[in-house]
Each structure stands twice: as structure tokens, then as C-alpha cells.
Amino acid sequence: MIQENIENQNIITVSDGATRFLRDIARGSSPATRNTYRVALNGFLRYMQDEYELNPHVVPLEELKTDWAIGYLRFRADGEEPQPLSSTSAKTVPEPPAARATLATYAAALGRFYKWCSIEKLVSLPAEEYERMQIRFKELKGKERRSILSKVPPDEIVEALIREARKPRSSSTSPSGELDKARQQLIWLRDIAILETLRCTGARVSEVTSLTRGDLDNTNRRALTVGKGNKERWLYFNTASWEAIEKYLAERARMMSIFAAGNQTNPEQVVSSKPRRGAGRANFAAQPLFARHDRGAGLSTVQPLTPRTIQKMVLELAEKASLDSNITPHKFRHWVATRLLAATGDLAATQDLLGHASPTTTRIYAQVNEQTRQNLHRQVFD
């Protein structure tokens, strides 16, 4: 039957379907999601070939079976060879059991692929069959255990990291000492401002790196950011973070003025190698709030940081402070969320401040708040 089908030049194979699916989701998914789905589907296609002797480049997509997806996820969950369909089937090379997070990702990729095939009318997939597949996926993934407690750094870890960041940096002893000293001073002030921003706003790292001078509202000590789903919200700063930002920007302007004086250039008009349209004040507003100050960036341009730079900065500070905690910039976000909930108990306000699309995401932090309430109860009644 398969041989008869492949004689039809218009046949869409399972491999063709996977390629079209990945191309379609590319329009609305992040590069990371597309890559993860590609890895999952490539594994699924190999499983078809090795375990069932079904060549995905030949098998018509319309013959796609939900049992193949269930079998593949079971194979990844068990980390061992499943029973083949027949005694002539090939054996797939054993692999170690996949982590729960990996299984969840693979289940999402396969589920979305099968649903896409059904919506595009490429596969006749009854609703009850799709539901059965999802039930099996849920069983294989196991019950999700989201312990936010393990992700929230203790107060003393956060404070120790801030103290380490505020320690004066050693002066440069290189031949170009003055210039390097200026860079190190800017990096020092910038890192303090970034950590204070993370500590009081709970912003995502990508949101911090995308902030510009024009996003700042000096009157109300806040900044407008665009988070996930292109949703705008305000980031609110406390005194420590706002003063750290002002100090950093003042020093940055001073150093650029010194550099510009020798080049007869207005520092407020120096933006980057790829400035936005407009000039003068418009370009000044487009400057990144937190900029690069390494040797590659120089002092004649204002280039934005990458999230990776902030991640490395936090890791290096943690190592200098001899902190055992696996601290990351994103854990500041967890810390802020728990502090907000513990202090206010207001789930809706915390959701808005953090830019969560769903209250379900915010609600996972309530377990920490619940622990706080339990401790308080024991203090009163025990």
C-alpha cells in the first residue's frame, strides 16, 4: 500500500509534514522553541525508522498513527528498548531516561505536530484518538512537581551579592591604565545599578537589556518595558536602584564628554554603530540604559548589553563572594515575587507587576507565602 502511494508525485510524507510544521510555527515561535521542536521531531522520525522500520521519507503523512508518538515518548521515558511491533522490527539504541522537563517538551512538540496535521486536514485524526494520546502523554510525563522554594534565593544570598558588587574594583596597572580605569569604573557602577534594578523590579533579563534612556520616567522613578507577548508595563524603582542608575549615567555622560571633547562630537548624539532614525534628542532617548564598556565597545559608542553578559556578571560576583547558592539573574525575579506576595497577599497586583500572562504562573509563588503564614501561626499558637 505504501509502495502504491509513493508513485503519486503529490504524496506528502511524514518527513514532509514535519518540515512544513516547523516552517509554519517559525512565524510565531521563538528560535529556542523552534529548535527544541526540531530536536524532538528528529528523534521521533529516527524512532519510526529504527523501531518500526518505517521510513519517514516514504510513509505517507495520512497514515500517521498516535501509537507511534506514544511509543516514542514511552521509549524516552523508560530509557530502554520498547517491545517492537513484530519480530522483524529493528532495535533502537538504548538511551538513558529523559528528564521530566525533556519529556514535557517532547510531548508538547508531538502534540502540537499531530494537532497541526489534523487542522491542516493532512491526517484524519478523531478527537477521541487525540485525547487518548494526550492522556498517555500525561501519564508518561508523571505528575509535575513545581517547587518554587528551591528557586528562591535566601535574603542573605541576595544581600551578599549586592555587597560584593558594591566593593570597589582594583585599579588597572596596564600601560593604558587611565582608559582601563575609566572602563572599570563604568562597569562597576553599571553592575551595581543592574543588580539593584533586578532586586527591586523583578524584571526579566531581556527586559533589562532592552531598556533605553527614553523609557525612563524621571518624575515617577519608573521605566516602561515591553515583556512577553509585546505587553507593556511599568517597572518601579526604589531609592537605592534609582540613585545607582543616576550615578552610573552621570559618570557615563562625564566620560563620553571627555572623549567627545577630543573628537568634537556631542556625546548625546553618539549612539551606536546602527543608530535609530532621528537625531539629537531622539537619538539620546534611544541610547541603551545599560551599555557595554569593554575594550571592544570603546567610549565612542553606546552599545547595548546582552542577557548573557548579565548572567556572567552575576555568576562571577557569586564566585567572588564564595556563595554556594546557584544564583542567576532570573532568581531575582522569583525573590521579588515572593516578597511582594508575602508583604501584600495581593495575587492580582503581583501578577501585573511581574508581567505574568496568567495568574496561574503567579500563584506558584503563593506556596512560599503559605509557608510564611504557617510559621506565623506556629509562633502564636505553639
C-alpha positions, -999 to 999 in steps of 0.1 A, spaced: 0 0 0 28 24 9 46 14 -24 14 23 -44 12 57 -26 47 68 -33 41 65 -70 18 95 -66 41 126 -70 18 147 -48 23 124 -18 31 142 15 53 120 37 57 122 74 91 139 70 75 164 46 48 171 72 73 177 100 93 201 77 61 221 69 50 221 105 84 236 117 82 262 89 47 272 100 54 276 137 86 296 128 63 326 122 50 328 157 76 310 179 109 319 193 141 305 179 146 284 210 111 269 207 117 261 170 150 244 178 135 224 206 106 212 185 131 203 157 151 181 180 120 164 193 106 157 158 140 145 145 141 120 174 106 109 166 115 103 129 145 83 138 124 62 162 100 54 133 128 43 112 147 23 138 119 8 158 92 2 133 112 1 101 90 29 87 109 53 66 95 88 74 107 99 39 84 73 23 55 68 47 25 90 37 16 115 63 -20 104 62 -10 71 77 4 88 108 -6 69 140 -9 82 175 6 50 188 39 60 172 41 92 192 31 73 224 57 47 218 84 73 212 76 92 244 75 59 263 109 50 249 123 83 261 107 79 295 119 44 301 153 49 286 153 13 273 143 -7 243 104 -10 240 88 -41 225 89 -39 187 57 -44 167 70 -76 152 99 -99 155 115 -84 124 115 -49 137 148 -33 143 160 -23 177 166 13 187 198 20 205 190 23 242 192 58 258 191 70 294 157 80 308 148 116 298 143 142 324 107 152 332 112 186 316 125 170 284 95 147 283 72 176 288 89 194 259 87 164 236 51 158 245 43 194 236 61 192 203 45 159 193 10 170 205 13 203 185 25 185 154 -4 160 155 -29 188 161 -14 208 132 -17 178 109 -54 175 118 -61 212 114 -44 213 80 -65 182 71 -34 162 63 -44 135 88 -78 122 97 -74 122 135 -105 116 155 -109 138 186 -110 107 209 -78 94 195 -60 127 200 -74 128 236 -61 93 242 -27 103 231 -27 133 254 -38 111 283 -9 87 277 15 117 274 3 129 308 9 95 323 43 92 309 54 126 319 44 120 355 29 145 379 46 178 376 63 190 407 69 227 407 88 236 439 94 273 437 111 271 471 142 257 456 144 286 431 140 315 456 174 326 469 175 334 506 176 371 516 212 368 528 223 355 494 208 384 476 223 409 501 257 392 499 257 395 461 248 432 463 276 438 489 301 421 466 290 442 437 295 474 457 330 466 467 355 489 449 372 473 419 410 472 418 426 498 396 443 488 363 481 486 361 482 482 323 501 506 300 467 522 291 459 524 328 438 556 327 415 544 300 411 509 315 405 525 349 377 546 334 361 515 318 363 495 351 347 524 369 318 525 345 314 487 346 314 488 384 287 515 386 267 498 358 268 464 375 256 479 408 227 496 390 217 464 372 217 443 404 197 469 422 173 470 393 169 432 394 164 433 431 136 458 432 118 454 398 118 416 393 123 424 356 134 397 331 170 399 320 159 406 284 137 434 297 166 450 315 189 448 284 163 463 262 156 494 283 166 528 268 171 563 282 138 572 267 120 545 287 127 563 320 101 583 337 122 606 360 92 622 377 78 589 390 110 568 391 98 542 368 105 527 333 83 514 306 92 480 293 78 456 268 77 420 281 64 387 268 36 389 242 46 425 235 28 436 266 38 469 281 41 475 318 59 498 342 90 488 362 91 507 395 124 516 412 132 522 448 156 548 461 187 526 460 182 514 424 173 548 411 203 565 427 225 538 414 212 543 379 216 581 381 252 577 394 261 554 366 245 576 339 262 607 352 296 590 351 289 576 317 280 611 304 311 626 320 334 600 304 317 604 270 321 642 273 358 639 279 361 616 249 338 638 228 358 669 236 388 655 219 367 644 189 345 675 188 314 653 190 282 658 210 281 628 234 243 629 234 243 623 197 267 593 199 245 562 200 258 531 183 271 518 150 235 512 140 216 543 153 178 546 150 163 572 128 163 607 140 190 629 156 198 649 186 174 643 215 157 614 197 190 595 194 198 603 230 164 587 241 173 556 220 205 550 239 206 517 259 201 524 296 228 498 304 257 498 279 289 479 271 321 493 284 346 466 274 375 474 251 356 462 221 329 488 227 352 517 234 340 550 247 327 565 214 296 543 211 268 533 234 261 496 226 235 475 245 243 446 267 232 411 260 214 389 286 244 366 286 267 395 298 244 400 329 243 362 335 281 360 335 284 391 357 261 376 384 280 343 382 314 360 386 301 380 416 288 349 433 321 332 429 340 362 443 316 362 473 321 324 477 283 319 475 273 282 472 238 291 460 233 286 423 222 323 419 211 336 385 196 369 373 162 352 369 162 341 406 160 378 415 126 377 398 115 347 420 128 366 450 108 398 442 76 378 435 77 360 469 85 393 487 56 410 470 32 382 478 44 378 514 40 416 521 7 422 503 -10 389 497 -23 406 465 -21 380 437 -35 403 410 -11 432 418 19 408 419 8 394 385 6 428 370 40 440 384 58 409 371 40 409 338 27 373 341 1 365 314 -17 341 336 -25 342 374 -16 305 375 21 315 370 19 339 399 0 315 421 30 291 423 47 317 445 19 316 470 33 284 484 61 304 499 36 329 512 17 300 527 49 288 545 52 323 560 17 322 573 22 287 587 53 299 606 34 329 619 6 307 631 31 284 650 47 314 666 13 325 680 -3 292 690 25 267 696 
